[in-house]
Amino acid sequence: MFPPFFAIILSFFAGIVAQYYLHSFWGILIAFGVLMIFHIINRVKLYKIRSWVNNLESTPPIYMGYLEPIISPLFRHFKKLTHENKNLMSLNRDIMEAANAYPAGVIILNSDYTIQWCNKNAYSLIGIDNRRDIGTSIFNILRSPDFYKYVISGIWTKPYLSYVHKNEQTYNLKYELTKYHNGGILVLCFDNTAIDRMKTTQQDFVANVSHELKTPLTVLIGFLETLGNLPDSLTNEQKEHFHQLMQEQAIRMQAIISDLLALSELESSKLDYSQQPEVKVSALLESAKRSIDMLSGGHHKITWNVDEDLTIRGKQTELGSAFTNILTNAVRYTPEGGSIDVFWGLNDKGNPVFSVKDSGLGISPTDISRITERFYRVDKSRSRASGGTGLGLAITKHVALRHQAKLLIESKLNQGSTFSLIFPIQNFEQEEQNIIE
C-alpha cells in the first residue's frame, strides 16, 4: 500500500513529464490516471487488510505498505493472545475432564447458591443434571432443612452427612463445602456407603473372632479348674469325658485358626489362573464323597451326578476346599432324611458347573446377601453344634474369585438351597494337557 502523499507526488511528476512531451491535456489525464491506479491498488490492499481483520486467524497480507509498522505488532500480539487462549481452553478442558473423572460429585455454586456447573457423578449421586439444573438453587434439589441450615451457616469445618434411600438401598453421602473467589462455593459429595460397610465388617470380624475363640477357651478353662479343684472326686469315666470335651474345644480353636490363616493367604496372595494346570474334579469329589458320607452317617439321601472326564484349570487344594465347604454345609443344614443332589458337568452355555442342591432349612434373602462374610451365621447355635467355624463360605467365595468363577446362591426358607460354582469356559490345547489326578 502506498502513502497518499507519495501517490500525489508521483502523479504530479508523471503529469509534468507528459505535459513536457505531450499536450497539457494529456499531462493532466496521465496524472489523473496514475493517481487512480494508486487509488485502486490501495483500495484492493485495504480490502485484503479488512478481510484479514475480520478473520484474524487467517494469513495476513504479504505487504501492507505504510500500515505495516502498526499492524505487524498488533498481529504478533494477537498471535500471542490466541496461543494463550488455546492453552487456557486446553487447560479448562483438562480440568473439566479431571472433575468429571473425580469419584466424588463436584458442584460449583454461585454466591446466591445457584448451580453454575457440576460433574457426572453429581448426577449419579444426587440427581443434578449439568444441562437441566444450571441456574437452579441447590436447595430446590436437596430439600433438607438441615442441609439448608448447614450451608447458610457458613461453618463448614465438619462435613455434612446425609442418608439417601434409592433403589431399595441406603446410601451414606458426605458433603464438604469450600468458598473460593467472588463468593462462589465448591461442593464435594462423597459416597461413604462402601467405607461404612467395610468398617461394619471389620468391627463384626473382630467381635466374631473374639467370640468364637472365647467360647472354647472358656470351656477349656472351666474344665481345667474343675480338674484342679476336684481331682480325687472325679471318676476315670468323668475325667475321660472332660478330656474328650477339652480336646474337642482345642480342635475347634485349631480349626478356626487354620481357616483364618487359609483365608488370609487367599486374600493376600495372587493366583495366575491362566498358568494353573488342569485338575480332574471327579477325583477331588471322590475324596470329598468319603468325608461327606462319614459326616452324614447315612442319614441323608445323597446322589452324585459327576462328569468323570470334565477338567478345569485351577489350584487343586483350593478347589478341593471350596467343594468340601459347600458339601459340608449341605449336610450340616439338611435334617436327617433329607436329600442332597451333587452335580458336576457343563451347563447350557458350556460352562463347567459344580452345584449342590439340598432340601434343608433354606436361607432368607437378607441372610443370602451376607452369608459369605467371615463368621456370619444364619443359625449360630446350630453352626457351633455342627462344628462349623463360620469361615467356610468366605473361603469358598475367595477361591471362586481367584479362579474367575461365580458363586451363585439360590434358596428359600424351609425349601432348601442350591449352591453353584460356575467356572469360565475352558480352552485347553490337547498337547499341553497336564491333568492332576
TATA-V200690 format. One record per residue. N is the residue number from 1. SS is DSSP state (helix for helix, strand for strand, loop for the rest). PHI is phi in degrees with one decimal (* if undefined). Layout:
BEGIN
n: [N N]
ss: [SS SS]
phi: [PHI PHI]
END
This chain:
BEGIN
n: [1 2 3 4 5 6 7 8 9 10 11 12 13 14 15 16 17 18 19 20 21 22 23 24 25 26 27 28 29 30 31 32 33 34 35 36 37 38 39 40 41 42 43 44 45 46 47 48 49 50 51 52 53 54 55 56 57 58 59 60 61 62 63 64 65 66 67 68 69 70 71 72 73 74 75 76 77 78 79 80 81 82 83 84 85 86 87 88 89 90 91 92 93 94 95 96 97 98 99 100 101 102 103 104 105 106 107 108 109 110 111 112 113 114 115 116 117 118 119 120 121 122 123 124 125 126 127 128 129 130 131 132 133 134 135 136 137 138 139 140 141 142 143 144 145 146 147 148 149 150 151 152 153 154 155 156 157 158 159 160 161 162 163 164 165 166 167 168 169 170 171 172 173 174 175 176 177 178 179 180 181 182 183 184 185 186 187 188 189 190 191 192 193 194 195 196 197 198 199 200 201 202 203 204 205 206 207 208 209 210 211 212 213 214 215 216 217 218 219 220 221 222 223 224 225 226 227 228 229 230 231 232 233 234 235 236 237 238 239 240 241 242 243 244 245 246 247 248 249 250 251 252 253 254 255 256 257 258 259 260 261 262 263 264 265 266 267 268 269 270 271 272 273 274 275 276 277 278 279 280 281 282 283 284 285 286 287 288 289 290 291 292 293 294 295 296 297 298 299 300 301 302 303 304 305 306 307 308 309 310 311 312 313 314 315 316 317 318 319 320 321 322 323 324 325 326 327 328 329 330 331 332 333 334 335 336 337 338 339 340 341 342 343 344 345 346 347 348 349 350 351 352 353 354 355 356 357 358 359 360 361 362 363 364 365 366 367 368 369 370 371 372 373 374 375 376 377 378 379 380 381 382 383 384 385 386 387 388 389 390 391 392 393 394 395 396 397 398 399 400 401 402 403 404 405 406 407 408 409 410 411 412 413 414 415 416 417 418 419 420 421 422 423 424 425 426 427 428 429 430 431 432 433 434 435 436 437]
ss: [loop loop loop helix helix helix helix helix helix helix helix helix helix helix helix helix helix helix helix helix helix loop loop helix helix helix helix helix helix helix helix helix helix helix helix helix helix helix helix helix helix helix helix helix helix helix helix helix helix helix helix helix helix helix loop loop loop loop loop loop loop loop loop loop helix helix helix helix helix helix helix helix helix helix helix helix helix helix helix helix helix helix helix helix helix helix helix helix helix helix helix helix helix helix helix helix helix helix helix helix helix loop loop loop strand strand strand strand strand loop loop loop loop strand strand strand strand strand loop helix helix helix helix helix helix loop loop loop loop loop loop loop loop loop loop loop strand helix helix helix loop loop loop loop helix helix helix helix helix helix helix helix helix loop loop loop loop loop loop strand strand strand strand strand strand strand loop loop strand strand strand strand strand strand strand strand strand strand strand loop helix helix helix loop strand strand strand strand strand strand strand loop helix helix helix helix helix helix helix helix helix helix helix helix helix helix helix helix helix helix helix helix helix helix helix helix helix helix helix helix helix helix helix helix helix helix helix helix helix loop loop loop loop loop loop helix helix helix helix helix helix helix helix helix helix helix helix helix helix helix helix helix helix helix helix helix helix helix helix helix helix helix helix helix helix helix helix helix loop loop loop loop helix helix helix loop loop strand strand strand helix helix helix helix helix helix helix helix helix helix helix helix helix helix helix helix loop loop loop loop strand strand strand strand strand strand loop loop loop loop strand strand strand loop loop helix helix helix helix helix helix helix helix helix helix helix helix helix helix helix helix helix loop loop loop loop loop loop strand strand strand strand strand strand strand strand loop loop loop loop loop strand strand strand strand strand strand strand loop loop loop loop loop loop helix helix helix helix loop loop loop loop loop loop loop loop loop loop loop helix helix helix helix helix helix loop loop loop loop loop loop helix helix helix helix helix helix helix helix helix helix helix loop loop loop strand strand strand strand strand strand strand loop loop loop strand strand strand strand strand strand strand loop loop loop loop loop loop loop helix helix helix loop loop strand strand loop]
phi: [* -101.1 -65.7 -58.2 -64.8 -66.0 -65.1 -67.1 -62.4 -63.6 -64.9 -62.6 -67.1 -63.8 -67.4 -64.0 -62.9 -65.7 -67.7 -68.1 -90.2 -120.7 -78.9 -59.8 -60.8 -67.0 -63.5 -64.6 -64.2 -65.6 -59.9 -64.2 -63.5 -61.9 -62.8 -66.3 -60.9 -62.0 -64.7 -63.9 -59.9 -63.9 -63.6 -62.9 -67.9 -62.6 -62.8 -64.8 -65.3 -62.5 -62.5 -68.1 -61.8 -71.4 -139.6 -65.7 -77.2 -79.4 -74.0 -71.1 -58.7 -64.9 -130.5 -113.4 65.4 -70.0 -84.5 -60.7 -60.1 -90.2 -76.7 -59.0 -61.8 -63.3 -66.0 -62.6 -64.9 -64.5 -60.9 -64.1 -63.7 -62.5 -63.0 -65.2 -64.9 -63.3 -63.6 -65.4 -65.3 -64.8 -63.1 -62.7 -63.3 -62.3 -65.4 -64.7 -65.7 -64.3 -65.1 -69.6 -82.3 -63.5 -67.1 -96.6 -78.8 -114.7 -130.5 -107.6 -108.3 -75.8 -63.2 -95.3 69.8 -87.9 -79.6 -97.3 -163.3 -151.4 -93.8 -66.6 -68.0 -64.0 -74.8 -68.2 -88.5 -115.2 95.6 -85.6 -98.7 -66.7 -100.2 -75.0 -102.4 -63.2 89.5 -87.8 -65.7 -61.4 -75.5 -78.0 -102.4 -97.9 -87.3 -135.6 -57.3 -66.3 -65.6 -60.2 -63.5 -62.9 -68.9 -63.7 -63.1 75.1 -100.0 -120.2 -66.6 -112.0 -69.5 -97.5 -104.4 -141.2 -110.7 -117.5 -99.6 -148.6 53.9 63.0 -131.8 -106.5 -112.6 -100.5 -108.8 -119.8 -108.0 -125.3 -115.9 -142.2 -87.1 -134.7 -59.6 61.9 78.3 -68.1 -129.6 -99.1 -112.3 -113.1 -117.5 -108.4 -92.1 -95.9 -60.0 -64.2 -65.3 -62.5 -64.0 -64.8 -62.6 -62.7 -63.1 -64.5 -63.7 -63.1 -63.5 -61.6 -63.8 -69.9 -60.7 -59.4 -68.0 -64.5 -82.8 -66.7 -61.2 -66.7 -65.2 -62.3 -63.3 -61.4 -62.6 -62.3 -66.6 -64.2 -64.6 -63.3 -65.1 -77.2 -85.6 -125.8 -70.0 -86.9 -84.3 -91.3 -79.7 -62.5 -65.8 -65.9 -61.2 -64.2 -64.4 -62.4 -61.6 -64.9 -64.5 -64.1 -64.5 -61.8 -68.2 -65.6 -64.5 -63.4 -62.7 -62.5 -65.7 -62.4 -64.2 -62.7 -68.1 -63.4 -65.4 -64.0 -66.1 -62.4 -64.6 -64.7 -76.7 -95.0 -100.9 -110.7 -121.9 -82.1 -58.5 -67.3 -98.3 -79.8 -76.4 -74.4 -119.9 -83.4 -65.4 -59.3 -69.1 -63.0 -69.9 -64.5 -68.0 -65.6 -60.9 -64.1 -68.0 -69.2 -62.6 -67.5 -65.9 -71.9 65.0 78.5 -91.4 -129.8 -93.5 -109.6 -113.3 -121.2 -119.5 -120.7 -79.8 -64.9 -98.5 -78.1 -120.5 -136.7 -85.6 168.8 -99.9 -59.0 -63.5 -68.7 -62.9 -60.8 -64.6 -63.9 -62.2 -65.5 -61.5 -65.5 -64.2 -62.6 -62.3 -61.2 -69.1 -66.6 -106.3 -111.4 -59.6 -57.5 91.5 -77.6 -112.0 -135.7 -111.5 -108.2 -130.2 -137.8 179.7 -96.8 -88.3 -62.8 -91.2 92.5 -84.7 -66.4 -132.3 -110.7 -135.5 -130.1 -111.4 -126.0 -108.3 -81.7 -73.8 81.3 -133.3 -74.2 -56.4 -64.3 -73.3 -59.2 -68.7 -121.3 -66.7 -90.9 -73.8 -65.1 68.3 -76.9 -127.7 -74.8 -130.1 -62.5 -64.4 -68.9 -62.8 -68.2 -64.1 -90.3 90.6 -74.9 -93.8 82.6 -116.6 -58.3 -73.8 -64.2 -64.4 -60.5 -60.8 -70.6 -62.5 -60.8 -61.4 -70.1 -106.3 56.9 -106.2 -114.4 -97.5 -109.3 -120.6 -122.8 -160.3 -136.8 -58.1 63.9 -125.2 95.6 -139.6 -131.2 -106.9 -129.4 -108.5 -105.1 -93.6 -66.2 -60.7 -91.3 -124.7 -112.5 -85.4 -57.5 -76.1 -105.0 -66.7 -139.3 -86.1 -93.5 -88.3]
END
